[in-house]
Amino acid sequence: MFINYYNLKQSNKLNIKKLTACYLVRQKNKANSIIRLYNYAFENPLDITSIKLLKKKEYHLKRKEFEYE
């Protein structure tokens, strides 16, 4: 998908200054979920091996039971 957006940007069909890729991983069990986000860029968009990690973040989502009155 990244290359499709890169080609649109190169042909001036997509007006953005910076193009990066986001990869999301979700680990789920009965009690909670862990969401991990990774933000990447390519030094050379035509070379998949030029990938570079820019940022990463992890979120822990816990299931909460609601009490009804």
PQR file with spaces between the fields and no chain letter, atoms N, CA, C, O and H, PARSE charges and radii, in Angstrom:
ATOM       1  N    MET     1       0.817   -1.207    0.000 -0.4000 1.5000
ATOM       2  CA   MET     1       0.000    0.000    0.000 -0.0000 2.0000
ATOM       3  C    MET     1       0.852    1.259    0.000  0.5500 1.7000
ATOM       4  O    MET     1       0.496    2.247   -0.642 -0.5500 1.4000
ATOM       5  N    PHE     2       1.973    1.235    0.713 -0.4000 1.5000
ATOM       6  CA   PHE     2       2.809    2.428    0.797 -0.0000 2.0000
ATOM       7  C    PHE     2       3.187    2.934   -0.592  0.5500 1.7000
ATOM       8  O    PHE     2       3.126    4.133   -0.867 -0.5500 1.4000
ATOM       9  H    PHE     2       2.263    0.433    1.235  0.4000 1.0000
ATOM      10  N    ILE     3       3.576    2.006   -1.460 -0.4000 1.5000
ATOM      11  CA   ILE     3       4.022    2.411   -2.795 -0.0000 2.0000
ATOM      12  C    ILE     3       2.905    3.070   -3.597  0.5500 1.7000
ATOM      13  O    ILE     3       3.169    3.947   -4.421 -0.5500 1.4000
ATOM      14  H    ILE     3       3.625    1.033   -1.236  0.4000 1.0000
ATOM      15  N    ASN     4       1.662    2.657   -3.364 -0.4000 1.5000
ATOM      16  CA   ASN     4       0.530    3.302   -4.051 -0.0000 2.0000
ATOM      17  C    ASN     4       0.411    4.769   -3.647  0.5500 1.7000
ATOM      18  O    ASN     4       0.229    5.637   -4.500 -0.5500 1.4000
ATOM      19  H    ASN     4       1.448    1.945   -2.695  0.4000 1.0000
ATOM      20  N    TYR     5       0.511    5.044   -2.354 -0.4000 1.5000
ATOM      21  CA   TYR     5       0.451    6.434   -1.887 -0.0000 2.0000
ATOM      22  C    TYR     5       1.671    7.222   -2.342  0.5500 1.7000
ATOM      23  O    TYR     5       1.567    8.405   -2.664 -0.5500 1.4000
ATOM      24  H    TYR     5       0.658    4.338   -1.660  0.4000 1.0000
ATOM      25  N    TYR     6       2.814    6.574   -2.369 -0.4000 1.5000
ATOM      26  CA   TYR     6       4.032    7.230   -2.860 -0.0000 2.0000
ATOM      27  C    TYR     6       3.859    7.649   -4.325  0.5500 1.7000
ATOM      28  O    TYR     6       4.214    8.766   -4.702 -0.5500 1.4000
ATOM      29  H    TYR     6       2.899    5.613   -2.108  0.4000 1.0000
ATOM      30  N    ASN     7       3.317    6.752   -5.142 -0.4000 1.5000
ATOM      31  CA   ASN     7       3.106    7.074   -6.551 -0.0000 2.0000
ATOM      32  C    ASN     7       2.102    8.207   -6.727  0.5500 1.7000
ATOM      33  O    ASN     7       2.285    9.061   -7.594 -0.5500 1.4000
ATOM      34  H    ASN     7       3.029    5.845   -4.836  0.4000 1.0000
ATOM      35  N    LEU     8       1.046    8.226   -5.919 -0.4000 1.5000
ATOM      36  CA   LEU     8       0.082    9.330   -5.978 -0.0000 2.0000
ATOM      37  C    LEU     8       0.735   10.657   -5.600  0.5500 1.7000
ATOM      38  O    LEU     8       0.469   11.690   -6.213 -0.5500 1.4000
ATOM      39  H    LEU     8       0.897    7.532   -5.215  0.4000 1.0000
ATOM      40  N    LYS     9       1.586   10.612   -4.588 -0.4000 1.5000
ATOM      41  CA   LYS     9       2.295   11.828   -4.173 -0.0000 2.0000
ATOM      42  C    LYS     9       3.232   12.311   -5.280  0.5500 1.7000
ATOM      43  O    LYS     9       3.301   13.507   -5.564 -0.5500 1.4000
ATOM      44  H    LYS     9       1.802    9.772   -4.090  0.4000 1.0000
ATOM      45  N    GLN    10       3.947   11.381   -5.898 -0.4000 1.5000
ATOM      46  CA   GLN    10       4.892   11.747   -6.967 -0.0000 2.0000
ATOM      47  C    GLN    10       4.178   12.344   -8.179  0.5500 1.7000
ATOM      48  O    GLN    10       4.726   13.213   -8.857 -0.5500 1.4000
ATOM      49  H    GLN    10       3.891   10.410   -5.667  0.4000 1.0000
ATOM      50  N    SER    11       2.964   11.882   -8.451 -0.4000 1.5000
ATOM      51  CA   SER    11       2.215   12.391   -9.607 -0.0000 2.0000
ATOM      52  C    SER    11       1.343   13.598   -9.243  0.5500 1.7000
ATOM      53  O    SER    11       0.503   14.020  -10.037 -0.5500 1.4000
ATOM      54  H    SER    11       2.519   11.176   -7.901  0.4000 1.0000
ATOM      55  N    ASN    12       1.543   14.146   -8.051 -0.4000 1.5000
ATOM      56  CA   ASN    12       0.809   15.324   -7.566 -0.0000 2.0000
ATOM      57  C    ASN    12      -0.700   15.094   -7.455  0.5500 1.7000
ATOM      58  O    ASN    12      -1.478   16.044   -7.539 -0.5500 1.4000
ATOM      59  H    ASN    12       2.226   13.803   -7.406  0.4000 1.0000
ATOM      60  N    LYS    13      -1.112   13.847   -7.267 -0.4000 1.5000
ATOM      61  CA   LYS    13      -2.516   13.544   -7.049 -0.0000 2.0000
ATOM      62  C    LYS    13      -2.842   13.452   -5.565  0.5500 1.7000
ATOM      63  O    LYS    13      -4.003   13.323   -5.178 -0.5500 1.4000
ATOM      64  H    LYS    13      -0.480   13.075   -7.198  0.4000 1.0000
ATOM      65  N    LEU    14      -1.805   13.519   -4.747 -0.4000 1.5000
ATOM      66  CA   LEU    14      -1.964   13.477   -3.298 -0.0000 2.0000
ATOM      67  C    LEU    14      -1.101   14.597   -2.727  0.5500 1.7000
ATOM      68  O    LEU    14       0.125   14.569   -2.839 -0.5500 1.4000
ATOM      69  H    LEU    14      -0.862   13.624   -5.062  0.4000 1.0000
ATOM      70  N    ASN    15      -1.750   15.578   -2.117 -0.4000 1.5000
ATOM      71  CA   ASN    15      -1.053   16.765   -1.644 -0.0000 2.0000
ATOM      72  C    ASN    15      -0.672   16.616   -0.170  0.5500 1.7000
ATOM      73  O    ASN    15      -1.397   17.076    0.712 -0.5500 1.4000
ATOM      74  H    ASN    15      -2.745   15.601   -2.025  0.4000 1.0000
ATOM      75  N    ILE    16       0.457   15.978    0.090 -0.4000 1.5000
ATOM      76  CA   ILE    16       0.969   15.822    1.451 -0.0000 2.0000
ATOM      77  C    ILE    16       2.459   16.122    1.447  0.5500 1.7000
ATOM      78  O    ILE    16       3.123   16.012    0.417 -0.5500 1.4000
ATOM      79  H    ILE    16       1.046   15.604   -0.627  0.4000 1.0000
ATOM      80  N    LYS    17       2.974   16.501    2.608 -0.4000 1.5000
ATOM      81  CA   LYS    17       4.402   16.824    2.719 -0.0000 2.0000
ATOM      82  C    LYS    17       5.250   15.616    3.091  0.5500 1.7000
ATOM      83  O    LYS    17       6.356   15.445    2.580 -0.5500 1.4000
ATOM      84  H    LYS    17       2.434   16.590    3.445  0.4000 1.0000
ATOM      85  N    LYS    18       4.724   14.775    3.989 -0.4000 1.5000
ATOM      86  CA   LYS    18       5.501   13.648    4.483 -0.0000 2.0000
ATOM      87  C    LYS    18       4.649   12.388    4.433  0.5500 1.7000
ATOM      88  O    LYS    18       3.481   12.403    4.821 -0.5500 1.4000
ATOM      89  H    LYS    18       3.825   14.915    4.405  0.4000 1.0000
ATOM      90  N    LEU    19       5.238   11.302    3.955 -0.4000 1.5000
ATOM      91  CA   LEU    19       4.537   10.038    3.834 -0.0000 2.0000
ATOM      92  C    LEU    19       5.226    8.992    4.716  0.5500 1.7000
ATOM      93  O    LEU    19       6.412    8.707    4.553 -0.5500 1.4000
ATOM      94  H    LEU    19       6.187   11.290    3.640  0.4000 1.0000
ATOM      95  N    THR    20       4.457    8.429    5.650 -0.4000 1.5000
ATOM      96  CA   THR    20       4.975    7.374    6.519 -0.0000 2.0000
ATOM      97  C    THR    20       3.976    6.224    6.541  0.5500 1.7000
ATOM      98  O    THR    20       2.843    6.361    6.079 -0.5500 1.4000
ATOM      99  H    THR    20       3.493    8.661    5.782  0.4000 1.0000
ATOM     100  N    ALA    21       4.406    5.098    7.079 -0.4000 1.5000
ATOM     101  CA   ALA    21       3.544    3.919    7.161 -0.0000 2.0000
ATOM     102  C    ALA    21       3.324    3.564    8.626  0.5500 1.7000
ATOM     103  O    ALA    21       4.237    3.680    9.444 -0.5500 1.4000
ATOM     104  H    ALA    21       5.326    4.986    7.455  0.4000 1.0000
ATOM     105  N    CYS    22       2.111    3.134    8.952 -0.4000 1.5000
ATOM     106  CA   CYS    22       1.779    2.736   10.315 -0.0000 2.0000
ATOM     107  C    CYS    22       1.406    1.262   10.316  0.5500 1.7000
ATOM     108  O    CYS    22       0.618    0.811    9.484 -0.5500 1.4000
ATOM     109  H    CYS    22       1.369    3.041    8.288  0.4000 1.0000
ATOM     110  N    TYR    23       1.973    0.523   11.246 -0.4000 1.5000
ATOM     111  CA   TYR    23       1.695   -0.906   11.396 -0.0000 2.0000
ATOM     112  C    TYR    23       1.110   -1.106   12.780  0.5500 1.7000
ATOM     113  O    TYR    23       1.686   -0.651   13.768 -0.5500 1.4000
ATOM     114  H    TYR    23       2.613    0.889   11.921  0.4000 1.0000
ATOM     115  N    LEU    24      -0.023   -1.777   12.865 -0.4000 1.5000
ATOM     116  CA   LEU    24      -0.739   -1.970   14.119 -0.0000 2.0000
ATOM     117  C    LEU    24      -0.812   -3.460   14.435  0.5500 1.7000
ATOM     118  O    LEU    24      -1.127   -4.274   13.567 -0.5500 1.4000
ATOM     119  H    LEU    24      -0.492   -2.147   12.063  0.4000 1.0000
ATOM     120  N    VAL    25      -0.513   -3.811   15.702 -0.4000 1.5000
ATOM     121  CA   VAL    25      -0.610   -5.192   16.166 -0.0000 2.0000
ATOM     122  C    VAL    25      -1.493   -5.199   17.403  0.5500 1.7000
ATOM     123  O    VAL    25      -1.322   -4.380   18.305 -0.5500 1.4000
ATOM     124  H    VAL    25      -0.258   -3.149   16.407  0.4000 1.0000
ATOM     125  N    ARG    26      -2.445   -6.138   17.437 -0.4000 1.5000
ATOM     126  CA   ARG    26      -3.322   -6.265   18.601 -0.0000 2.0000
ATOM     127  C    ARG    26      -3.162   -7.665   19.177  0.5500 1.7000
ATOM     128  O    ARG    26      -3.281   -8.665   18.468 -0.5500 1.4000
ATOM     129  H    ARG    26      -2.584   -6.803   16.703  0.4000 1.0000
ATOM     130  N    GLN    27      -2.890   -7.715   20.479 -0.4000 1.5000
ATOM     131  CA   GLN    27      -2.818   -8.971   21.214 -0.0000 2.0000
ATOM     132  C    GLN    27      -3.989   -8.975   22.178  0.5500 1.7000
ATOM     133  O    GLN    27      -4.119   -8.071   23.003 -0.5500 1.4000
ATOM     134  H    GLN    27      -2.793   -6.903   21.055  0.4000 1.0000
ATOM     135  N    LYS    28      -4.846   -9.987   22.082 -0.4000 1.5000
ATOM     136  CA   LYS    28      -6.096   -9.975   22.828 -0.0000 2.0000
ATOM     137  C    LYS    28      -6.234  -11.237   23.677  0.5500 1.7000
ATOM     138  O    LYS    28      -5.890  -12.337   23.245 -0.5500 1.4000
ATOM     139  H    LYS    28      -4.740  -10.722   21.412  0.4000 1.0000
ATOM     140  N    ASN    29      -6.747  -11.049   24.897 -0.4000 1.5000
ATOM     141  CA   ASN    29      -7.172  -12.175   25.716 -0.0000 2.0000
ATOM     142  C    ASN    29      -8.493  -11.802   26.378  0.5500 1.7000
ATOM     143  O    ASN    29      -9.067  -10.764   26.049 -0.5500 1.4000
ATOM     144  H    ASN    29      -7.026  -10.155   25.247  0.4000 1.0000
ATOM     145  N    LYS    30      -8.989  -12.622   27.303 -0.4000 1.5000
ATOM     146  CA   LYS    30     -10.316  -12.355   27.893 -0.0000 2.0000
ATOM     147  C    LYS    30     -10.366  -11.071   28.705  0.5500 1.7000
ATOM     148  O    LYS    30     -11.394  -10.394   28.721 -0.5500 1.4000
ATOM     149  H    LYS    30      -8.522  -13.465   27.570  0.4000 1.0000
ATOM     150  N    ALA    31      -9.278  -10.724   29.378 -0.4000 1.5000
ATOM     151  CA   ALA    31      -9.303   -9.589   30.301 -0.0000 2.0000
ATOM     152  C    ALA    31      -8.900   -8.256   29.662  0.5500 1.7000
ATOM     153  O    ALA    31      -9.351   -7.202   30.108 -0.5500 1.4000
ATOM     154  H    ALA    31      -8.443  -11.274   29.364  0.4000 1.0000
ATOM     155  N    ASN    32      -8.065   -8.287   28.634 -0.4000 1.5000
ATOM     156  CA   ASN    32      -7.582   -7.020   28.087 -0.0000 2.0000
ATOM     157  C    ASN    32      -7.045   -7.197   26.669  0.5500 1.7000
ATOM     158  O    ASN    32      -7.042   -8.293   26.110 -0.5500 1.4000
ATOM     159  H    ASN    32      -7.698   -9.144   28.270  0.4000 1.0000
ATOM     160  N    SER    33      -6.597   -6.085   26.119 -0.4000 1.5000
ATOM     161  CA   SER    33      -5.946   -6.063   24.811 -0.0000 2.0000
ATOM     162  C    SER    33      -4.705   -5.197   24.912  0.5500 1.7000
ATOM     163  O    SER    33      -4.670   -4.210   25.647 -0.5500 1.4000
ATOM     164  H    SER    33      -6.600   -5.195   26.574  0.4000 1.0000
ATOM     165  N    ILE    34      -3.697   -5.584   24.165 -0.4000 1.5000
ATOM     166  CA   ILE    34      -2.501   -4.758   24.031 -0.0000 2.0000
ATOM     167  C    ILE    34      -2.440   -4.329   22.569  0.5500 1.7000
ATOM     168  O    ILE    34      -2.462   -5.156   21.657 -0.5500 1.4000
ATOM     169  H    ILE    34      -3.725   -6.386   23.568  0.4000 1.0000
ATOM     170  N    ILE    35      -2.364   -3.029   22.372 -0.4000 1.5000
ATOM     171  CA   ILE    35      -2.268   -2.458   21.030 -0.0000 2.0000
ATOM     172  C    ILE    35      -0.870   -1.875   20.873  0.5500 1.7000
ATOM     173  O    ILE    35      -0.429   -1.059   21.682 -0.5500 1.4000
ATOM     174  H    ILE    35      -2.346   -2.357   23.112  0.4000 1.0000
ATOM     175  N    ARG    36      -0.182   -2.305   19.826 -0.4000 1.5000
ATOM     176  CA   ARG    36       1.152   -1.768   19.533 -0.0000 2.0000
ATOM     177  C    ARG    36       1.117   -1.075   18.169  0.5500 1.7000
ATOM     178  O    ARG    36       0.651   -1.644   17.182 -0.5500 1.4000
ATOM     179  H    ARG    36      -0.540   -2.968   19.169  0.4000 1.0000
ATOM     180  N    LEU    37       1.613    0.152   18.131 -0.4000 1.5000
ATOM     181  CA   LEU    37       1.668    0.941   16.905 -0.0000 2.0000
ATOM     182  C    LEU    37       3.124    1.211   16.551  0.5500 1.7000
ATOM     183  O    LEU    37       3.930    1.574   17.408 -0.5500 1.4000
ATOM     184  H    LEU    37       1.991    0.615   18.933  0.4000 1.0000
ATOM     185  N    TYR    38       3.446    1.028   15.280 -0.4000 1.5000
ATOM     186  CA   TYR    38       4.792    1.284   14.789 -0.0000 2.0000
ATOM     187  C    TYR    38       4.676    2.230   13.595  0.5500 1.7000
ATOM     188  O    TYR    38       3.880    1.997   12.685 -0.5500 1.4000
ATOM     189  H    TYR    38       2.791    0.733   14.584  0.4000 1.0000
ATOM     190  N    ASN    39       5.471    3.294   13.604 -0.4000 1.5000
ATOM     191  CA   ASN    39       5.471    4.268   12.516 -0.0000 2.0000
ATOM     192  C    ASN    39       6.809    4.169   11.784  0.5500 1.7000
ATOM     193  O    ASN    39       7.873    4.327   12.383 -0.5500 1.4000
ATOM     194  H    ASN    39       6.117    3.483   14.343  0.4000 1.0000
ATOM     195  N    TYR    40       6.735    3.903   10.473 -0.4000 1.5000
ATOM     196  CA   TYR    40       7.922    3.693    9.654 -0.0000 2.0000
ATOM     197  C    TYR    40       8.001    4.698    8.522  0.5500 1.7000
ATOM     198  O    TYR    40       7.005    5.302    8.126 -0.5500 1.4000
ATOM     199  H    TYR    40       5.871    3.775    9.986  0.4000 1.0000
ATOM     200  N    ALA    41       9.216    4.861    8.013 -0.4000 1.5000
ATOM     201  CA   ALA    41       9.450    5.612    6.780 -0.0000 2.0000
ATOM     202  C    ALA    41      10.470    4.821    5.967  0.5500 1.7000
ATOM     203  O    ALA    41      11.158    3.944    6.489 -0.5500 1.4000
ATOM     204  H    ALA    41      10.025    4.370    8.335  0.4000 1.0000
ATOM     205  N    PHE    42      10.551    5.143    4.707 -0.4000 1.5000
ATOM     206  CA   PHE    42      11.524    4.509    3.824 -0.0000 2.0000
ATOM     207  C    PHE    42      12.499    5.572    3.343  0.5500 1.7000
ATOM     208  O    PHE    42      12.089    6.600    2.803 -0.5500 1.4000
ATOM     209  H    PHE    42       9.993    5.855    4.283  0.4000 1.0000
ATOM     210  N    GLU    43      13.799    5.321    3.539 -0.4000 1.5000
ATOM     211  CA   GLU    43      14.796    6.269    3.023 -0.0000 2.0000
ATOM     212  C    GLU    43      14.727    6.329    1.504  0.5500 1.7000
ATOM     213  O    GLU    43      14.882    7.394    0.907 -0.5500 1.4000
ATOM     214  H    GLU    43      14.131    4.486    3.977  0.4000 1.0000
ATOM     215  N    ASN    44      14.496    5.186    0.890 -0.4000 1.5000
ATOM     216  CA   ASN    44      14.253    5.102   -0.542 -0.0000 2.0000
ATOM     217  C    ASN    44      12.936    4.355   -0.723  0.5500 1.7000
ATOM     218  O    ASN    44      12.906    3.136   -0.555 -0.5500 1.4000
ATOM     219  H    ASN    44      14.370    4.320    1.375  0.4000 1.0000
ATOM     220  N    PRO    45      11.852    5.040   -1.059 -0.5600 1.5000
ATOM     221  CA   PRO    45      10.541    4.391   -1.142  0.2800 2.0000
ATOM     222  C    PRO    45      10.472    3.227   -2.131  0.5500 1.7000
ATOM     223  O    PRO    45       9.564    2.400   -2.036 -0.5500 1.4000
ATOM     224  N    LEU    46      11.392    3.147   -3.056 -0.4000 1.5000
ATOM     225  CA   LEU    46      11.390    2.056   -4.030 -0.0000 2.0000
ATOM     226  C    LEU    46      12.194    0.847   -3.557  0.5500 1.7000
ATOM     227  O    LEU    46      12.268   -0.165   -4.253 -0.5500 1.4000
ATOM     228  H    LEU    46      12.129    3.819   -3.133  0.4000 1.0000
ATOM     229  N    ASP    47      12.799    0.957   -2.368 -0.4000 1.5000
ATOM     230  CA   ASP    47      13.606   -0.130   -1.810 -0.0000 2.0000
ATOM     231  C    ASP    47      13.036   -0.524   -0.449  0.5500 1.7000
ATOM     232  O    ASP    47      13.186    0.210    0.528 -0.5500 1.4000
ATOM     233  H    ASP    47      12.739    1.780   -1.803  0.4000 1.0000
ATOM     234  N    ILE    48      12.385   -1.681   -0.391 -0.4000 1.5000
ATOM     235  CA   ILE    48      11.726   -2.111    0.846 -0.0000 2.0000
ATOM     236  C    ILE    48      12.725   -2.329    1.994  0.5500 1.7000
ATOM     237  O    ILE    48      12.344   -2.266    3.163 -0.5500 1.4000
ATOM     238  H    ILE    48      12.264   -2.277   -1.184  0.4000 1.0000
ATOM     239  N    THR    49      13.983   -2.581    1.672 -0.4000 1.5000
ATOM     240  CA   THR    49      14.985   -2.802    2.723 -0.0000 2.0000
ATOM     241  C    THR    49      15.468   -1.500    3.355  0.5500 1.7000
ATOM     242  O    THR    49      16.249   -1.534    4.306 -0.5500 1.4000
ATOM     243  H    THR    49      14.293   -2.631    0.722  0.4000 1.0000
ATOM     244  N    SER    50      15.020   -0.361    2.847 -0.4000 1.5000
ATOM     245  CA   SER    50      15.433    0.927    3.419 -0.0000 2.0000
ATOM     246  C    SER    50      14.473    1.407    4.502  0.5500 1.7000
ATOM     247  O    SER    50      14.466    2.588    4.851 -0.5500 1.4000
ATOM     248  H    SER    50      14.386   -0.333    2.075  0.4000 1.0000
ATOM     249  N    ILE    51      13.669    0.499    5.030 -0.4000 1.5000
ATOM     250  CA   ILE    51      12.685    0.846    6.058 -0.0000 2.0000
ATOM     251  C    ILE    51      13.387    1.296    7.338  0.5500 1.7000
ATOM     252  O    ILE    51      14.431    0.763    7.714 -0.5500 1.4000
ATOM     253  H    ILE    51      13.675   -0.461    4.747  0.4000 1.0000
ATOM     254  N    LYS    52      12.789    2.292    7.997 -0.4000 1.5000
ATOM     255  CA   LYS    52      13.376    2.854    9.216 -0.0000 2.0000
ATOM     256  C    LYS    52      12.258    3.125   10.223  0.5500 1.7000
ATOM     257  O    LYS    52      11.265    3.776    9.897 -0.5500 1.4000
ATOM     258  H    LYS    52      11.941    2.725    7.691  0.4000 1.0000
ATOM     259  N    LEU    53      12.426    2.624   11.443 -0.4000 1.5000
ATOM     260  CA   LEU    53      11.446    2.861   12.504 -0.0000 2.0000
ATOM     261  C    LEU    53      11.570    4.296   12.999  0.5500 1.7000
ATOM     262  O    LEU    53      12.655    4.740   13.375 -0.5500 1.4000
ATOM     263  H    LEU    53      13.232    2.096   11.707  0.4000 1.0000
ATOM     264  N    LEU    54      10.446    5.022   12.995 -0.4000 1.5000
ATOM     265  CA   LEU    54      10.431    6.404   13.477 -0.0000 2.0000
ATOM     266  C    LEU    54       9.967    6.485   14.929  0.5500 1.7000
ATOM     267  O    LEU    54      10.609    7.118   15.768 -0.5500 1.4000
ATOM     268  H    LEU    54       9.565    4.661   12.689  0.4000 1.0000
ATOM     269  N    LYS    55       8.828    5.824   15.210 -0.4000 1.5000
ATOM     270  CA   LYS    55       8.241    5.854   16.551 -0.0000 2.0000
ATOM     271  C    LYS    55       7.520    4.547   16.806  0.5500 1.7000
ATOM     272  O    LYS    55       7.129    3.836   15.880 -0.5500 1.4000
ATOM     273  H    LYS    55       8.307    5.310   14.529  0.4000 1.0000
ATOM     274  N    LYS    56       7.353    4.246   18.086 -0.4000 1.5000
ATOM     275  CA   LYS    56       6.502    3.120   18.463 -0.0000 2.0000
ATOM     276  C    LYS    56       5.814    3.453   19.773  0.5500 1.7000
ATOM     277  O    LYS    56       6.325    4.231   20.579 -0.5500 1.4000
ATOM     278  H    LYS    56       7.670    4.824   18.838  0.4000 1.0000
ATOM     279  N    LYS    57       4.657    2.859   19.976 -0.4000 1.5000
ATOM     280  CA   LYS    57       3.865    3.126   21.172 -0.0000 2.0000
ATOM     281  C    LYS    57       3.054    1.888   21.496  0.5500 1.7000
ATOM     282  O    LYS    57       2.654    1.143   20.601 -0.5500 1.4000
ATOM     283  H    LYS    57       4.242    2.227   19.321  0.4000 1.0000
ATOM     284  N    GLU    58       2.813    1.671   22.794 -0.4000 1.5000
ATOM     285  CA   GLU    58       2.035    0.522   23.241 -0.0000 2.0000
ATOM     286  C    GLU    58       0.943    1.007   24.187  0.5500 1.7000
ATOM     287  O    GLU    58       1.184    1.839   25.061 -0.5500 1.4000
ATOM     288  H    GLU    58       3.138    2.276   23.520  0.4000 1.0000
ATOM     289  N    TYR    59      -0.263    0.472   23.997 -0.4000 1.5000
ATOM     290  CA   TYR    59      -1.400    0.810   24.847 -0.0000 2.0000
ATOM     291  C    TYR    59      -1.987   -0.472   25.423  0.5500 1.7000
ATOM     292  O    TYR    59      -2.095   -1.483   24.729 -0.5500 1.4000
ATOM     293  H    TYR    59      -0.459   -0.204   23.286  0.4000 1.0000
ATOM     294  N    HIS    60      -2.365   -0.419   26.702 -0.4000 1.5000
ATOM     295  CA   HIS    60      -3.006   -1.535   27.378 -0.0000 2.0000
ATOM     296  C    HIS    60      -4.461   -1.156   27.631  0.5500 1.7000
ATOM     297  O    HIS    60      -4.748   -0.199   28.350 -0.5500 1.4000
ATOM     298  H    HIS    60      -2.277    0.403   27.265  0.4000 1.0000
ATOM     299  N    LEU    61      -5.358   -1.905   27.045 -0.4000 1.5000
ATOM     300  CA   LEU    61      -6.787   -1.670   27.212 -0.0000 2.0000
ATOM     301  C    LEU    61      -7.342   -2.760   28.105  0.5500 1.7000
ATOM     302  O    LEU    61      -7.215   -3.947   27.807 -0.5500 1.4000
ATOM     303  H    LEU    61      -5.124   -2.682   26.461  0.4000 1.0000
ATOM     304  N    LYS    62      -7.957   -2.352   29.200 -0.4000 1.5000
ATOM     305  CA   LYS    62      -8.495   -3.321   30.161 -0.0000 2.0000
ATOM     306  C    LYS    62     -10.008   -3.319   30.094  0.5500 1.7000
ATOM     307  O    LYS    62     -10.641   -2.267   30.006 -0.5500 1.4000
ATOM     308  H    LYS    62      -8.061   -1.388   29.443  0.4000 1.0000
ATOM     309  N    ARG    63     -10.570   -4.498   30.136 -0.4000 1.5000
ATOM     310  CA   ARG    63     -12.025   -4.645   30.136 -0.0000 2.0000
ATOM     311  C    ARG    63     -12.570   -4.180   31.484  0.5500 1.7000
ATOM     312  O    ARG    63     -12.055   -4.550   32.539 -0.5500 1.4000
ATOM     313  H    ARG    63     -10.056   -5.352   30.207  0.4000 1.0000
ATOM     314  N    LYS    64     -13.593   -3.383   31.432 -0.4000 1.5000
ATOM     315  CA   LYS    64     -14.209   -2.881   32.650 -0.0000 2.0000
ATOM     316  C    LYS    64     -15.669   -3.307   32.670  0.5500 1.7000
ATOM     317  O    LYS    64     -16.407   -3.090   31.710 -0.5500 1.4000
ATOM     318  H    LYS    64     -14.012   -3.082   30.575  0.4000 1.0000
ATOM     319  N    GLU    65     -16.067   -3.908   33.761 -0.4000 1.5000
ATOM     320  CA   GLU    65     -17.461   -4.326   33.905 -0.0000 2.0000
ATOM     321  C    GLU    65     -18.274   -3.144   34.444  0.5500 1.7000
ATOM     322  O    GLU    65     -17.863   -2.479   35.394 -0.5500 1.4000
ATOM     323  H    GLU    65     -15.467   -4.085   34.541  0.4000 1.0000
ATOM     324  N    PHE    66     -19.403   -2.898   33.839 -0.4000 1.5000
ATOM     325  CA   PHE    66     -20.278   -1.812   34.264 -0.0000 2.0000
ATOM     326  C    PHE    66     -21.334   -2.373   35.206  0.5500 1.7000
ATOM     327  O    PHE    66     -21.870   -3.462   35.003 -0.5500 1.4000
ATOM     328  H    PHE    66     -19.737   -3.438   33.067  0.4000 1.0000
ATOM     329  N    GLU    67     -21.609   -1.599   36.229 -0.4000 1.5000
ATOM     330  CA   GLU    67     -22.688   -1.969   37.161 -0.0000 2.0000
ATOM     331  C    GLU    67     -23.943   -1.222   36.738  0.5500 1.7000
ATOM     332  O    GLU    67     -23.920   -0.007   36.543 -0.5500 1.4000
ATOM     333  H    GLU    67     -21.173   -0.714   36.394  0.4000 1.0000
ATOM     334  N    TYR    68     -25.027   -1.955   36.600 -0.4000 1.5000
ATOM     335  CA   TYR    68     -26.294   -1.346   36.221 -0.0000 2.0000
ATOM     336  C    TYR    68     -27.194   -1.258   37.435  0.5500 1.7000
ATOM     337  O    TYR    68     -27.258   -2.188   38.239 -0.5500 1.4000
ATOM     338  H    TYR    68     -25.045   -2.942   36.758  0.4000 1.0000
ATOM     339  N    GLU    69     -27.873   -0.168   37.565 -0.4000 1.5000
ATOM     340  CA   GLU    69     -28.790    0.026   38.692 -0.0000 2.0000
ATOM     341  C    GLU    69     -30.192   -0.330   38.325  0.5500 1.7000
ATOM     342  O    GLU    69     -31.094   -0.225   39.158 -0.5500 1.4000
ATOM     343  H    GLU    69     -27.822    0.587   36.912  0.4000 1.0000
